[in-house]
Amino acid sequence: MDTLAGLFVPLITPFTPAGDLAEDALEQLAHRVLDDGATGIVALGTTGEAASLTDSEKSLVLAVCSRVCRERAAPLIAGAGTNDTARSAAELAALAQYPDVRAALALVPYYIRPGEAGVIEHFKALAASAPVPLIIYNIPRRTGQQVSWPAMARLAELPGVAGVKQAVGSIDPDTIDMMAGRPARFSVLCGDDPVLSPMLALGADGAISAPANVCTTQFARLISLWRDGKADDARELGHQLAPLSRALFAEPNPVVIKSVLHRMGRIPSPSVRLPLLPASVGSTEDALRAVV
């Protein structure tokens, strides 16, 4: 596929008040974020509570998102994979049933901390067999596994690896080295929204942004401003959006986002599934006040 760039919104999975998947609301959300300027969408990410969905619900989410992206000629990225290489390969292989999926978001193996050599071999195996290009999801605070730029540089050279969702919690030295030394075809998508504007200033190609579920137009505009070289306007908008990003992550993702979307009338309930708990009233109010 072409180099990944722009705003990709990792959709929440809306539930009915009874706790069932709200298919119509999901379809409406997918259309809305594309109407509001998103380049594409991400299905079955962390923000979509993929870990708590049944296999049939995951299939339904992919079917709905595939249909919308086909109608809108928009790229669809699907979350897939676990911390086990064989099972990850099986999940990725299943994506061949969905021809509208353009890339897969594959998490660095979590919990077991296989070391950088193990991470490299894991992605070598997946990239060799996956039906779509891989975007490596690098988020060490969730995985417990650091991936330095020298290790990521080796992954960036793999033919089946299209890029990285970089979410290391800051702009650290490895991120700076990556922005300076990455291959041209290796996309960097920011996954840490409070530092999105600085990442774009360093040359990131775009973002996979959970807060963009709430304010898609503004996040799309931020990316466009940096791309078009309008640094002063981009900095100003980035400063405005950073408090919203912090407020939406005041409690575990995506509980505040879902609460805000429900208050906005976009989803039928703020329901999440255990072990997540609904957002507090205070966090919801803080986020609503921060909406740009």
C-alpha positions as CSV (number, residue, x, y, z in Angstrom):
1,M,0.0,0.0,0.0
2,D,1.0,3.6,-0.3
3,T,2.8,5.3,2.6
4,L,0.4,5.7,5.5
5,A,-0.3,9.3,6.3
6,G,-3.0,11.5,7.8
7,L,-5.5,10.9,10.6
8,F,-6.7,7.4,11.5
9,V,-9.4,7.2,14.1
10,P,-9.4,4.1,16.3
11,L,-13.1,3.7,16.7
12,I,-14.7,3.0,20.1
13,T,-17.1,0.0,20.1
14,P,-20.5,1.4,21.1
15,F,-22.7,-0.8,23.3
16,T,-26.4,-0.7,23.9
17,P,-27.7,0.0,27.5
18,A,-28.1,-3.8,27.7
19,G,-24.4,-4.3,26.9
20,D,-24.8,-5.6,23.3
21,L,-22.8,-4.3,20.4
22,A,-24.6,-1.3,18.9
23,E,-24.1,-2.0,15.2
24,D,-26.0,1.1,13.8
25,A,-24.1,3.4,16.1
26,L,-20.8,2.0,15.1
27,E,-21.6,2.5,11.4
28,Q,-22.7,6.1,12.1
29,L,-19.5,6.8,14.0
30,A,-17.4,5.5,11.1
31,H,-19.2,7.7,8.6
32,R,-19.0,10.7,10.9
33,V,-15.3,10.6,11.5
34,L,-14.7,10.3,7.7
35,D,-17.1,13.1,7.1
36,D,-15.2,15.2,9.6
37,G,-11.8,14.7,7.9
38,A,-10.3,11.5,9.0
39,T,-8.1,9.7,6.4
40,G,-9.2,6.3,7.6
41,I,-10.3,4.3,10.6
42,V,-8.8,1.6,12.9
43,A,-11.0,-1.3,13.9
44,L,-10.4,-3.5,16.9
45,G,-7.8,-1.4,18.6
46,T,-7.4,-0.9,22.4
47,T,-9.8,2.0,22.1
48,G,-12.3,-0.4,20.6
49,E,-12.1,-2.7,23.6
50,A,-11.1,-5.6,21.3
51,A,-9.9,-7.7,24.3
52,S,-13.5,-7.9,25.7
53,L,-15.3,-8.6,22.4
54,T,-16.4,-12.1,21.4
55,D,-15.2,-13.6,18.1
56,S,-18.6,-13.0,16.5
57,E,-18.5,-9.3,17.7
58,K,-15.0,-8.8,16.3
59,S,-16.3,-10.2,12.9
60,L,-19.3,-7.8,13.0
61,V,-17.0,-4.8,13.8
62,L,-14.8,-5.7,10.9
63,A,-17.8,-6.2,8.6
64,V,-19.3,-2.9,9.5
65,C,-16.0,-1.0,9.2
66,S,-15.2,-2.7,5.9
67,R,-18.5,-1.8,4.4
68,V,-18.1,1.9,5.4
69,C,-14.5,2.1,4.1
70,R,-15.5,0.5,0.9
71,E,-18.3,3.0,0.4
72,R,-16.0,5.9,1.2
73,A,-12.8,4.6,-0.5
74,A,-11.0,5.1,2.8
75,P,-8.2,2.9,4.2
76,L,-9.1,0.5,7.0
77,I,-6.5,-0.7,9.6
78,A,-7.4,-3.7,11.7
79,G,-5.9,-4.5,15.1
80,A,-4.7,-8.1,15.2
81,G,-2.3,-10.3,17.2
82,T,-1.3,-11.3,20.7
83,N,1.9,-11.9,22.5
84,D,2.2,-15.4,20.9
85,T,3.6,-15.5,17.4
86,A,1.6,-18.5,16.1
87,R,-1.7,-17.2,17.3
88,S,-0.8,-13.7,16.0
89,A,-0.1,-15.2,12.6
90,A,-3.5,-17.0,12.6
91,E,-5.3,-13.8,13.5
92,L,-3.5,-11.9,10.7
93,A,-4.3,-14.7,8.2
94,A,-8.0,-14.3,9.0
95,L,-7.9,-10.7,7.8
96,A,-7.7,-12.1,4.3
97,Q,-11.5,-12.5,4.6
98,Y,-11.8,-8.7,4.6
99,P,-10.3,-7.3,1.4
100,D,-10.9,-3.7,2.6
101,V,-8.4,-4.1,5.3
102,R,-5.3,-2.2,4.1
103,A,-2.9,-2.8,7.0
104,A,-2.8,-4.5,10.4
105,L,-1.9,-2.9,13.7
106,A,0.2,-5.5,15.5
107,L,1.3,-5.0,19.1
108,V,4.8,-5.6,20.3
109,P,4.6,-8.8,22.3
110,Y,3.4,-7.9,25.8
111,Y,3.9,-9.2,29.3
112,I,6.5,-11.9,28.6
113,R,9.1,-9.3,27.5
114,P,10.9,-11.4,25.0
115,G,13.8,-9.0,24.5
116,E,14.6,-7.0,21.4
117,A,15.9,-10.1,19.6
118,G,12.6,-11.9,20.3
119,V,10.6,-8.9,19.1
120,I,12.5,-8.8,15.8
121,E,12.0,-12.5,15.2
122,H,8.3,-12.2,16.1
123,F,7.7,-9.5,13.5
124,K,9.9,-11.2,10.9
125,A,7.7,-14.3,11.1
126,L,4.5,-12.2,11.0
127,A,5.6,-10.0,8.1
128,A,6.6,-13.1,6.0
129,S,3.0,-14.5,6.2
130,A,0.6,-11.7,6.8
131,P,-1.9,-10.9,4.0
132,V,-1.5,-7.2,4.6
133,P,1.4,-4.8,5.7
134,L,2.0,-4.5,9.4
135,I,2.0,-1.3,11.5
136,I,4.0,-2.1,14.7
137,Y,2.3,-0.8,17.8
138,N,5.1,0.4,20.1
139,I,3.7,1.2,23.5
140,P,6.1,0.0,26.2
141,R,4.0,1.2,29.2
142,R,1.5,-1.5,28.2
143,T,3.8,-4.2,26.8
144,G,6.6,-3.9,29.3
145,Q,9.0,-4.2,26.3
146,Q,11.3,-1.4,25.2
147,V,12.2,-1.3,21.5
148,S,15.2,0.9,20.7
149,W,15.6,2.7,17.4
150,P,18.4,0.3,16.4
151,A,16.0,-2.6,16.8
152,M,13.1,-0.7,15.2
153,A,15.4,0.2,12.3
154,R,15.9,-3.5,11.5
155,L,12.1,-4.0,11.6
156,A,11.6,-1.0,9.3
157,E,13.6,-2.7,6.6
158,L,11.3,-5.7,6.5
159,P,9.2,-5.7,3.2
160,G,6.0,-6.5,5.1
161,V,6.3,-3.7,7.7
162,A,4.7,-0.4,6.7
163,G,5.3,1.7,9.8
164,V,4.9,2.2,13.5
165,K,2.4,3.6,15.9
166,Q,4.8,5.3,18.2
167,A,3.4,5.7,21.7
168,V,6.4,5.6,24.1
169,G,5.0,8.3,26.5
170,S,7.3,11.1,25.4
171,I,9.6,12.3,22.6
172,D,12.6,10.3,23.8
173,P,16.1,9.9,22.2
174,D,15.1,6.8,20.3
175,T,12.1,8.6,18.8
176,I,14.3,11.5,17.7
177,D,16.8,9.1,16.1
178,M,13.9,7.3,14.4
179,M,12.6,10.5,12.9
180,A,16.0,11.4,11.6
181,G,17.0,8.0,10.3
182,R,13.9,6.1,9.2
183,P,13.5,4.8,5.6
184,A,11.3,6.9,3.4
185,R,8.6,4.2,3.1
186,F,8.4,3.6,6.8
187,S,5.5,5.7,8.2
188,V,5.5,7.0,11.7
189,L,2.0,7.6,13.2
190,C,1.9,9.3,16.6
191,G,0.0,7.4,19.2
192,D,0.6,9.8,22.1
193,D,-1.9,12.6,21.7
194,P,-0.5,15.1,24.3
195,V,2.7,15.1,22.2
196,L,1.0,14.9,18.8
197,S,1.9,18.4,17.7
198,P,5.6,18.1,18.6
199,M,5.7,14.7,16.8
200,L,4.2,16.3,13.7
201,A,6.8,19.1,13.9
202,L,9.5,16.4,13.9
203,G,8.0,15.0,10.7
204,A,5.5,12.3,11.8
205,D,3.3,11.3,8.9
206,G,0.1,11.5,11.0
207,A,-1.6,9.9,13.9
208,I,-3.8,7.1,15.2
209,S,-5.7,9.3,17.6
210,A,-8.3,8.1,20.1
211,P,-9.3,11.7,21.1
212,A,-10.2,12.2,17.5
213,N,-13.3,10.1,18.2
214,V,-14.6,13.3,19.9
215,C,-13.1,16.1,17.8
216,T,-12.1,14.7,14.4
217,T,-12.1,17.9,12.5
218,Q,-9.7,19.6,14.8
219,F,-7.2,16.7,14.8
220,A,-7.4,16.4,11.1
221,R,-6.7,20.2,10.8
222,L,-3.7,19.9,13.1
223,I,-2.1,17.3,10.8
224,S,-2.9,19.4,7.7
225,L,-1.4,22.6,9.2
226,W,1.9,20.9,10.0
227,R,1.9,19.2,6.6
228,D,1.3,22.6,4.9
229,G,4.1,24.3,6.8
230,K,1.8,26.6,8.8
231,A,3.8,26.3,12.0
232,D,2.3,29.2,14.0
233,D,-1.3,28.1,13.4
234,A,-0.3,24.4,14.1
235,R,1.4,25.3,17.4
236,E,-1.7,27.3,18.5
237,L,-4.1,24.5,17.7
238,G,-1.8,21.9,19.2
239,H,-1.7,23.8,22.5
240,Q,-5.6,23.9,22.5
241,L,-5.9,20.2,21.8
242,A,-3.4,19.0,24.4
243,P,-5.6,19.6,27.4
244,L,-8.4,17.7,25.8
245,S,-6.2,14.7,25.1
246,R,-5.1,14.7,28.8
247,A,-8.7,14.9,30.0
248,L,-9.9,12.1,27.8
249,F,-7.1,9.9,29.3
250,A,-7.7,10.9,32.9
251,E,-9.2,7.4,33.4
252,P,-8.4,4.1,31.5
253,N,-9.1,4.4,27.8
254,P,-11.8,4.5,26.4
255,V,-14.1,5.1,29.4
256,V,-14.0,8.9,29.3
257,I,-14.2,9.1,25.5
258,K,-17.3,6.9,25.6
259,S,-18.9,8.9,28.4
260,V,-18.3,12.2,26.4
261,L,-19.7,10.7,23.2
262,H,-22.8,9.5,25.0
263,R,-23.3,13.0,26.5
264,M,-23.0,14.4,23.0
265,G,-25.7,12.0,21.8
266,R,-23.5,10.0,19.4
267,I,-23.7,6.6,21.1
268,P,-26.6,4.9,22.9
269,S,-24.8,4.4,26.2
270,P,-21.4,5.0,27.9
271,S,-21.2,1.3,28.7
272,V,-17.8,-0.4,28.9
273,R,-17.0,-4.0,29.8
274,L,-15.3,-5.3,32.9
275,P,-12.6,-4.9,34.1
276,L,-13.2,-1.4,32.9
277,L,-15.5,0.8,34.9
278,P,-17.6,3.7,33.7
279,A,-16.0,7.1,33.8
280,S,-16.7,9.4,36.8
281,V,-18.9,12.4,36.4
282,G,-15.9,14.7,37.3
283,S,-13.7,13.3,34.5
284,T,-16.5,13.5,32.0
285,E,-17.2,17.1,32.9
286,D,-13.6,18.0,32.7
287,A,-13.3,16.5,29.2
288,L,-16.4,18.2,28.0
289,R,-15.1,21.6,29.1
290,A,-11.9,20.9,27.2
291,V,-13.6,20.1,23.9
292,V,-12.3,22.4,21.2
